[in-house]
Amino acid sequence: MAPSAQSLPTSVSDEKYANVKWEELGFGFCRTDNMYVAKCKHGESFQEGKIVPYADIQISPCSAVLNYGQGLYEGLKAYRTEDGRIVLFRPDQNALRLQSGANRLCMPYPTVDQFVSAVKQVVLANKKWIPPPGRGTLYIRPILFGSGPILGSLPVPDYTFTVFACPVGRYHKDNAGLNLKIEDKFRRAFPSGTGGVKSITNYSPVWITLAEAKAKGFSDVLFLDAATGKNVEELFASNVFIVKGNVVSTPEISGTILPGVTRKSVIELTRDFGYKVEERVVPVEDLLDAEEVFCSGTAAIVTTIASVTFKEKKTEFKTGDKTLAAKLFATLTDIQMGRVEDKKGWIVELTDATKPGLKL
């Protein structure tokens, strides 16, 4: 069951900022004020949900999500620009990816408009938690899951779509670049599996290798393909790119790699910069021979990879302000933060979000 819907005040608080030490903000959970909840029964469609006070969710011990892992999540951000606007970055793309994942996991899903509306409502209902410009972002987490009880076979009687948000700082704080371990034992995804959607089941199975890598001083893990163990796929939560001369390569979307929204944006910007972009199979040898390597994601944005270690051998790459990664990071964040004109149509502005006492 979702938390009982309680009436919010007739307007959102006109307090500009929450009592947060923004300079100490990391990438982790921070409880905010409100969340969005919508319910749907088997064979029906999602209707408009409600903004309710943030609370724990009561759920059946026999729910599909707890017993069978039937769940998806998305991740996107709201930004406070230097001229006082509040904006989102390509939320329709997250909606479409959620729909793709829902089809894969046999779940009904909200329309694109319903998804974007829910995200906007959550942002407006928590706007005091959006950090000041340049101090962080409001991370938004939509979740879709089978909330009804099921033991054995389909159908699942009930589904829940919920959205919450919390302020975050940088996901990777090492400005010198990441030091990765190439994982040659565990695999993140398998052909014909769920690696190409944001299933909740994709992440905890590889926490063990991420924990081991971090214990040895690595920043993150780079996974190889399950079929051959010879080709690069992605990091724990971001896509990877390699640069050699004027050619930028990234693993192709083939069902085992998440089609990142930031990845898609980076590919377009990179081509705008005059590079040739190849989406292809990327052997480990090509990665090790690259001049520059970086990763992209909603949390990671664009982050330089300083080195990878494969079978105890460390290979280093170009870092610094003159890299393609640095140029992409600057360009992308300039668009997201409203510092330059958005010629791509990627930004969705919450035009009324800066008005005190905005009614939901």
ZISULHU-V72828 format. One line per field, one symbol per residue. psi: psi as a letter, one per 40 degrees, with the letter a starting at -180 (. if undefined). Layout:
psi=???
//
This chain:
psi=iiihhihiieiihehdiighgdeehagihhhadiihhiihiheiihihaihiihiihhiheeiddddefgiiiihiiiihideeihiihfddddddddddddddefiiiiidddddddddddddefdeehiiheeaihhhghhhiheihhhbiiihdiihhihiiiiiahdhegeeiihihhhediidiiheaedeifieeedddedddddddddeeidaihiiidddeeiiciadfiiiiihhbehhiihiheeehhgiddddddddddddeeihhhhihgidddddeidihiiiidddbhhihdiihhfehhhiihiaeeidddddddddddddefeihgeefdhhhgdeeehifhh.
//
